[in-house]
Each structure stands twice: as structure tokens, then as C-alpha cells.
Amino acid sequence: MLYKTNYLSPIDPIIILANDSGLLGSWYENQEYFAGTFDLDRAETIENPIDQPILKQVTDWFDAYFDGHNPSAKDLPLMPQGTAFQQEVWAELTKVGYGETISYQGLADRVAARQTKGRGSARAVGGAVGRNPISIMIPCHRVIASNGDLTGYAGGIDKKITLLKLEGIEPKI
């Protein structure tokens, strides 16, 4: 069974999708690649997340995050759906800590090291980052260009700037 709820973040509403086993997605309304491959019309709408344990856990995490804390996503049952390569990229993204950033090339090199390859492709990694179905918890907002510029964010650059500032990072604008 699929469950969804709306989380009213201080940035924009976030749609959260889960099943009985884990979190499948969290998207800003109208973001690029919204809902991924899921048909949100087939999900049961849960008005009060306390009625579904995973939704409750995720909304509590968001509450702590937007209150300026650094909640750990390690205990959340994250279940992003994607290709093997996307899964590798998203796994590396979870290692980028609160208040830290990484370049697309740095992330590509980490992924390539996991695969025992040489230098990774920043472009390929960028594509996987952009399709991240679990916004904020899998912190794609922490990925920046090698020169420090802000590039791309499926939810919009304005949201990326807000999230980085929330984490104490003064982005190069």
C-alpha cells in the first residue's frame, strides 16, 4: 500500500510518499521529476501522519531539520527507487554531512572509487543527483560546481540557497 501526506515546510509544501516498509519519496510541489515513476493518485492520503509510522518518522525529521537541528537520516528507512548507478550516487550523497558541500566532480570521483574505476563523470552524476526522489534527507542541495557556483536543483535554486543557509553555508551567488 502507498501512503502520502503533505508536509508544510517553511520553504514550500513537500509531498511525502511511503509504503509499509520505507520512505519512497519527498518532493516539492511542481519540482522537476516530481513523483518519479509513482502515480500519486493511487496512494492513500493520510491527513495526520501519526496514523502511519513511517510518515510520522519522516515528518518528525523534517520538523527537527527546519527547526535548525541536524537530525540523522541513518535511522530512516530510505527506499529511493532508481537505477544501480543512481543508487550509488544517492548512497554517496548521504555521506555529505550537514553544513558541508561537495562538487559534482568530487561526488563523481567518490562514486567511481566505489566502482573501482578511474575519474568519474560529473555530468552523469549530475543527472542522478537531479533525479533524487528523497529531497533534503538525501542531500542533493549540498552539491555545487567545482568553482563553488550553485548549479541546478530540481526544486529550484532559491530553495537550494535557503537550505544551505539553514545549514550555516553562505552560498556563492
N, C-alpha and C positions, 0 to 999 in steps of 0.2 A: 504494500500500500504506500502511496506517496502522500506526503503532507506538506502543506505550505502555510506560511504566515508572513505577514508584513511587519517589518521592524522599522519604526520611525526613528532613523538616526538623525543626528543634528546636521548631517550633510544632505541627505536625500533618503527617501524610503528605500529599504532593502527588502527584496523578496527572498525568503529562506525556503529551501526545499530539502526535505529529508525523507528517508524511509525508516523502517523499524530498526535498521542496523547502523545508519550513519547519516552525515550531512552530505548532500549531493550538490548543493549549490547555494550561493548567496550573490545576488545581482542587484545593482541599482536599476531602477526602472529605466527602460529605454537605453541601457548601455549596449555597446557593441557585443555581439554574440549572446544577447540576453536569452537565458534559459537553455542555452546549448542545444542538445538534442531532445530535451524534455518537452512534453506537451503539458504545460502548467494547468490547462483546463481539466486534465484528468486527475489532478491532485486534490485531495480533500483540504479545504480551507479550515485552518484551526485559528479561531479568533483569540483564544487565550493559550499561549504556548505552554503554560503549566500542565495542560491536558496531554501533551506529547513530550516525553522525557528529552529527546534529542533537541527539539525546538527550544525547550526550556533551557537546556545547557548552552545552546548557541546564543540565545537572546541574553542570557546572563553574561556570557563572554563579551558580547557587544556592549552591554551596559558598562562593564568594567573598562573596556578599551576606550569608549567615548568619554568616560569619566577621567581619563588621563592615566590609567594604570597600565601595566604591562602584563596582561593575562597570558598564560601559556596555552598554546593551541595543541600541545603534545597530548593532552588527555581527551581531546575532542575526537570523535570518530569521523575523521575526514574521509570521504569516499569520492574524490573527483573522478569523473568519467572522461577518458581520453585515450589517445594512442600511447604506446610504450614510451615513445620519445617525450611526449607531453608529460607523462607521469614522472619521468626522470627529471625534467626541468622543474616541475612543481615540487618534487621532493627536495631538490636543491634550494628552491625558494624558501622553504620552511626553515632553512638553516640561517637565513639572513635575519639577524636579530632586530628587535625593537630599537629604533633610533639609529640604525645603520643603513647604508645603501650599498649597492653593488652595480657595476656596469654590466651591460648586456654581454660584452666580451668576457668579463670576469665570470659571469654565470655560465657562458658557453664553455669556457675552459674547465670549470668545475664539472659540468656535465660530461665533457669529453674525457676527463680524467676518470670518471666513474665507468666509462665505456672503454677505457684503455686505448683511447685514440689520441691523436695529436691535438692541435689547436681546434677549438670548436667554432661553429658558425654562429655569430651574433644574430644574423638575420633569421636563421631557423629558430633560435632560442626566442627571439622577439615574437615570432608567430605563436609559439607555445605559450609565452607569457600573456599575450593578448587574449588567448582563449581560456585562461584560468577561470574555472567556474566557481571558485570559492574566494570571492573578494575579501580582502583585508587579512583573513586568517592564513591564507596562502598569500604572502605579502608582495604581490606584483607591483604595488605602488613604490616599493623600495628600489626598483631597478631604474637606473638612469644611464645616460650616454657616457661614454668614456671621458668626455671633456666636462662632465658634470651637468650638462644640459638636461632638462626634463624633456623626454620624448615619449609620446604615446601613453595612453592609459585608457582602457576600454570604457571606464566610467567617466572620462573627461579629465583634462589636465587640471582644471580647477579643483576637482576632488583629490587628485594626487597631491597637489600643493597643500591642501587642508590637512590631509593625513600625515604628510611629512612634518608639517609644523606641529601637529598634535604630538608627534613623537620627538619633538625638540630639534628637528632638522630644518635649517634655513635653506630652502632650495634656491638654486641659481635660476633666476627668472629672466 
